[in-house]
Structure formats: C-alpha cells, structure tokens
Amino acid sequence: MHNNLKSIIHVLCSGTALGIAESATAALVEDSKASLDMRNFYMNRDFRQSGAVQNKAEEWAQGFILRFESGYTEGPLGMGVDAIGQLGIKLDSSPDRTGTGLLKSGSEASANAKDEYSESGLTAKLRASKSTIKIGTLQPVLPPLMRNDGRLLPQTFRGTWVNSNEIDSLSLDLGRIDRVNQRNSSNNEALTVFNGGMRNIVLSNAKKSSEFLFGGGRYQWNSALATSYYYGGLDSIYKQHLVNMVYQFPLGKGQSLKSDLRLAHSSDDGGSNVDNDAVGALFTYKLGSHNVSAGYQHLSGNTGFASVNGADNVLINLVQINDFGNENEHSWQIRYDYDFSALGVPGLNLMTRYLSGDNVDRGPGLSEGRTWERNTDLSYVIQSGPLKDFGFKFRNASTRSNFLNDIDESRLILTYSLALW
C-alpha cells in the first residue's frame, strides 16, 4: 500500500502545472514522508463553585491527523509541498456537557456538539541553501506565536514563514500570519487577543486583526548556553519583545542544573491599552531519573500579558488550566518529574507540580486576586512489540481562585502514530 501511495504522489507531482521536469521531482517524492496520528481523548471538567451556569463539561472524541511532507525538487531552488488533513469524531457528548474544546459546537449555546468536523491545509515551500520559505498552513512553535495542541486536533495558522540557518548555530525567523483555525474549528478566522481572567485589556476600534508579524532568532553559543530574541506584533492591538536565555550547567555524573530565564515587554499598537512587563525564571535540578524544579513569574504594568487568542505563550507558569498572566500577578511553582526507566520500566513518566499566584489587580475597592493550581501527569509509551509507540496519558488538575472558576479536571489521552512511509 505504501508503494501505491507513493506512486500516486509521484503522478500528481510530475503532472502539476508548475511544469517541473520528471527528473527534478525524483527527490521531491523519494524524500517525502507521511504519517497518520490517532488520538482518543476523554475530558471531564467539573465546575465546583455553587451557582455555576453549567455543572460540568464532559466529552469523548476520536481524532485523526494525516500529515504529508514532500522532499524538494533538485537544483539551487528546491520546491515542495506539505499537506495536513484533520478529522474529529464525537463519541460522547450532550448539550449540558459541551465546552471542553474537543469538539465543534453548534451555533446556539444549548446546541449539542457536531458529530464530526474536519479541516485540511496545504503549504508550498521553497528551499535555497539552508533557508526555507513556507506559504499556506503553518504550525509555528516560536516565542511570539506557539500553536496550541492541547486538545483533539492542533491549532493551525495561515501565512508566510521564512527560516534561515545559513550561519552555524544561528536560526532566524521572519513571518506574517493573517488567519487562525482554532483547535475545535473548521474555519479560518481573523486574529484576536486573549483577554480572559483579569487581563484588563481594553480595545478601542479594532477588535480583530488580519496581520500578525513576527521575527527574531536563536543562537546556540555552545552545548550548554542558548539565547534568543523575538518580536511579535498583532496589528493595531499590541507589539511585543521577547528575550530568553537557557543555560544547563553540568554538576557531575548524572547531575545538572538548568536555568530558563524569560523577559517580555508588551505595549499597545494604537488600538488598545496593552502595557505589561513579564519576568520569569525556572530552575531545574536533575539527579539521575529525578528532576526538581522551582519557578517564579512577576508581571507588572497596566494590563496582563498579551498573546494571540487560542495560542500558547512563553509564560513560565503556563500550565494545564491557567497561565497566571493577569494584571500585576506574582506567581511561583514547584515541580517534580520522575523517569521510571531507573526502576526497569522505560516509557513510564510522572510529573506533579503546584503553583500559587497573588497580587492580581481586581479593581478599585476589591482585595487582591489569588489563584492556585495543582497538576499531575502520568504517561506511558509502549517500547516494543506490535503496539510499539502506543501512548497513554492521564492528566489531572485542580484550581481554586477568588476571581476565576473553581475547576477539577481529568483528561485521558490515548495516542498512536502510524508511519505510512
């Protein structure tokens, strides 16, 4: 079957209107790869506070993600194409339990989730030397813009992205995004800024934007030290400068100390009141299969942290439910990770952490906002046999706050990736 699929791709590529010679398409096809990712996802979110409009959100769904990445045609300017197709299928839901983010909801608040939803995307790509340009569907994981992959199907963006690695150890990025397809949507939409919790971001005329610009680079000084600077700007809403330094200091056999320092300065771009400085630091001590981490995050300014709605961000304390990015919030975390391979069970991992935030500006006359969150992840990936690479993950979280919803949440995720060729 794999050979038949490759033959079909070869016919499609050699017969395109681009008029590329058949000999030039050989590398494009031979260097291609395709995979099918399958994700079975159950999620239960229990709203603990009294008087909640909805007692809980609970859904179960199956996702399929088909990915194709071609090689490049031969010559100084190589051409290729990538494609992604995604399908989400409802296994269980009801109108009073929607809202997990796993499934596409109906147009009315009381409507049931759709039985299925799908999306597809194409990306044209060009390569010259060690530089590439991609146009179409994109999934960046960069400091100013990180696609979210925390539910059934990943979030995607539409735009242009240039990446250059011409200088050893230096990676440069430049791009423009004009649309987003959220993780439980089939439609490309204009971009907006996340404004939940006590972000306190006030928008004037522009509520949406059709342009997000980003640029910057990362330099790997040596095996222990890496630094980066990036700019990101959502037109007419905010602009942002982000600096990061990661240093891993070896302490002896099986031991190391890793420091991750992050700075972000956000300001308005003519259509908002965005004004925020975020400083974060996370230190991790590794001893064999044990990892112990401690982190602190400090926000200041007239608003909370600004980021593209639906996407992940660079905040140190971005975790399962919260990111502790509210106006003037100060937060800390402690975390423990253990790799059970030391006990003869490779593929089994445990993570648990606790975070606490305070000093949130809730407005005149109100006491400071406070939040805490507790997370536990237990994951296992089969290492050999017919089910090799089949993954299991259980995620549990609880959060309590005097200005946000009180939530208890559990997720059960089964994953398997099948390489088609």
N, C-alpha and C positions, 0 to 999 in steps of 0.2 A: 504494500500500500504506500509505503514511504516513497518508493521509486516512482510510482504513478503520480503522486502529488508533485514530486519534483519535475516530472515531465510536463505536467500541466503548467506549472510556474514558468518553465523554460519556454513553452509555446507562447504564453501571454507576454513574457518579457521580450522575446525576439520579434513579436509581431506588433509592438507598440508603435504609435505614431511618431515616436522620437526618432525612428529610423536608425537605431543603433545596429551596427553590423553584428551578425550572429556570433562571430568570434569574440567580440568585445563583451557579449553577455555571458560568456562562459563563467567568469569569476563571479558575476552577479548571482548566478544560480548555484554554482558549486559551493560558494561560501555562505549560502543562505542557511537559516535555521528557523525552525518552527516548533512551537510547544502549545500544549493545552493545559491550562491551570484550572483545577476544580476546587471549589471552596464551599463547604457546607457550614452554615452559620446560624447558630441559635443565640438569641439575645433576650434578656429579661431585665427591664429597668423598673424598679419599684419606687414610686414616689411616696416617701414616708410621711411628709408633713400633712397635718389634718387640713381639710378643706381644699385639697388639690382637685383641679378640674378633671384630671384623669388619674386613676389609681395606679395604673402601671402601663408600660409599653412592652409587649412581648410578641416576637415574631420569629419565624424559622424559614430559611430560604436556601436555595442552591444556586451557586454562581459558576459560570464558565467564562474563561478568558482565553481566547485564541490569539496567539501572537505570531507574527511572521517578520523576520528581519532578513533582508537580502544582503548579499555582498555588494561590491561595487564593480562597475564596468572597468575595463583596463584603460590605461592612458593617464596622462597627467591630471585630468579632471575626471574622477570616477563618479558615476551616478548610480543611485539605488532607490529602493522604496521599502518602507516598513508599513505594516498594517496591524490593526488590532480590532477584534470583534468581541463584544461582551454581551452576555445574556444572564439575566437574573430571573429566577422562577420562585414563585411563592409556594411554600409548603404548608405554612400555617400562619393565620392572622385573623383579625376581626376588627370591625370599626372602632371598638372601645379599647383596642390594644395596639393601634398603629403608632408610628412615630419613632421607631428605633433607628431609622436611617438605612435599614437594609433594603427596603422596597419602595417603589414609586407609589405615592399616594394619589387618590382621586382628587378632583378639583374642589370638592367640598370637604369641610373639616370632619364631617361624620362619615365620609365615604370609606369603603374598605380599600386596602392596598390593591394595586393592579396584580393580576395573575402572573404577568411577566412583563419585563421591559428589556430593551436591548439598545445597543449603540455600536457604531463602528467608526473607524478613523484611518486615514491614510497619511503617510508622511513621506514627502520627497526629500531625498538627501543627496548632497554633493560633497566630495572629498578631494582636497588638494593638499598633497604632502601630509602634514599632521593636523590639518584643520578640517572641520566639517561644518556644514550648514544644513539645518533641518527646517522644513516648511510644512506645516499642517498640524496633525495631532501630536501634542507634546506632553511629557510627564516629568517636568523638571524636579530635581531634589537639590535645590540650591538655597543658601541662606535667605534671600529675599522672597523666594517662592518655592514651597515644598508641596507637591501633590499629596493629597490625603488618601491613604489606602487602609483605613481603619474599619471598613465595613465589608459588604459583599463584593462590590466592584470598585476599582480605583477611580479617583477623580482624574479628569484629563483637561488639557487646555488647547487652544488653537492659536498658533502664531508662528514666529520665526526665531530660531535659536542658533547662534554661531558659537562654536567651541574650538579653541586653538591650543595645541600643545607643542608649538614649534620650538619653544625653549625648554630644555630639560628641567623637570621638577616644577614647571610653571603651567598651570591650567587657567586659561582666560575664557570668560563667557560674556556674551552680549545678546540681548534678545528683546522682542516685543510680543506681548500677548494681547489679544483682543476679545477672546471669549473663553468661558469656562463651562465644562459639562460636569455637574456635581455628581457625587458618588451614587445617588439614587435617582438620577435623572437621565432622560434620553435627549435632552435639548441643550444646544449651545446658548449661553446666556451672557449678558453684559456682566462686568465685574462689579462687586460691591465690597465695602469694608466691613469686617466683623465688628459688631457693636453690642455684644451681649454683656450680661452682668452689669458691672459698674465701669464700663469703658468711658462713658460720659462723652462720647464723640458726637458733636453737633455738626450736621451737614447743612449747607445753605441751599444752593440751587441744584447742584449735581448730586443725585443720589446713586447714580450708576456711572460706570466708566467703560469706555471701549479701548483703553490703552493702559497697559502696564509695561513699563520699561525697566530692564534690569541689566546690570553689567558689573564686572569685577573679576577677581581672580584669587587663586590659592597657590601658595608656594611651599613646597616641601624642602625645608632647609637641610634636613638630614633625616635619618630614620626615626629620630625622637621628636623633632620640632616641625610644626606646620603652622602657618599664619594665613589669614585671608582678609580681604576687604571686598565688600559688595555694596552696590547701590540698587535700590528698588523704589519705583515711584508709580502710584496709582493716579493717573491724570486727574487733576482738579480736586483731589481728595487728600493725598499725603505723599511725602517723599521721605526716604529712609536711608541711613548709612549704617552698615553693619561690619563690625570688626571681630575676628575670632583668633584665638591662639590655643593650640593644643600641644602639650609637651608631656612626653612619657619618659620618666626617669627610672632607669633600672636600679634595683636595690640589692641585687644578688640573685642566686638561683631561685627561680620561681616567684620572684617578688618584683613589684614595680609600683610606682606612684604616678598616676596620670592626672594632669590638671587641664581643665577645659574652661577657658575664660571667654566671655561674650559681652560685647558692648553694642548697643543700638541707640541711635538718635533719630527720632521721628518728628517731623514738623508738617504743617499744613501746606497744601499746594493751591491755595486760593479759594477753596470751596469748603473748608472745614476749620475746626479749632484744634486739630491734632497737635499735641505738644507733649512729648514723652521721651524720657531717657531711661533705658533699661540696662542694668548691670547684673550679670550672672556668673557664678563660678561653681564648678562641680569638681571635686577631688575624689579619685578612686584609688584605693589601696588594694593591690592584688597579691594574694598569698596562695599559691597553688590553685586549687579549684574554688577558692573563696574570693569574693570581691565585696569590699565595703566602701560605700560612697557617702559623701556629705556635700550638700549644695546650699547656696544662698542666692536669692534673687531680690533686687531692690529696684523699684520703679518710682520715678518722680516726674513732676510736670503737671499740666492742667488736664490731661486725659490719660486713659490707659494706653496699652500697647496697640499699635495699628498693624493690621495684616489683612490679606485678601480673604474674604468670607469663604469658609469651607475648606481652606487650605491649612496645613500645619504651619508652625512658625519656629523661630530659633530660641524661644524662651527655654531656659534650663529646666523650669518647672512645668513644662507642658507634659501632662500625664494622661491617664485614661479618660477622665471626665473634665478636669479643669486645667487651666494653664497659669493661674494666679497672675494674670496680666491686667488687673483692674487699676484704676487711678490710685497712685501712691501706695500700692500694695507692697509689703515686705514679706517674703516667704522663705522657708528653708525646708530641706528634705534630708532624710537619711534612707539609705537603700542597702539591701544585701542581696547578692547573687551567688548561687552555688551550682557548679557543674558536677553532676553525679557520675561522670566518667571516672572520677577518682575512686568511686565505690564499685566500679565494674559495670556501670550502666551508661554507656555512651549514648548521647542523644537526649538525655533527660536533664532538664534545667529548671531551676526555681528562682524566682525574683519576688522580693517583697519590699515595700517602701512606705514611708509615712511622710506627709507634707502638711505644713501649717502656714497659714497666711493671716496677716492682720494689717492694721493701719489703713484700710480701704476708706476712701472718701465717699460717704453715703449721702452727703448733702448737709446744708445748714441745720443745726439742732439735733442731728442724729449721731448716735455713737458710732465708733469706727467699725467697719465691716471685718468679720472674721470668718475663715473657712479652714477646714481640714479635710484631707483625703487619704485613704489607705488603699493600696493596690497589692494584689498577689497574682502572679502568673505562674502556672505550671505547664511546661511544654515537653513533648516527646516526639522525636522523629525516628522512625524505624531505620536501622542502619544497614540491614542486609535482607536477602530473601525476596520473594515475589512482591512484597509490599514495600520494598526499599524506598525511602524518601516520603512515605506516607506520614503526615504530621498531625498531631493532636495538641490543642492548646486550650487550657481553661483559664479564664481571666475573671477576677472578682474585684470589685471596688465598692467603697462606701465613702460618702462625703456628707458633711454637715456644715451649715452656714446660717448666718443671721440675715443674709440678703439674697441667697440663691436657693434653689430647690435642694431639699434633703433627698439623697438618692442612694439606694442599694442596687448594685448592678452585677449581673453574671453573663459571661459570654462563653460559648463552647464552639470552637472552630476546628473543623477537620479539613485538611488540605492535601492535595496530591498534584504533582506536575508531571505530565507525560511529554517527553521529547518526541516529536513526530519525525524529525531528522536532525 
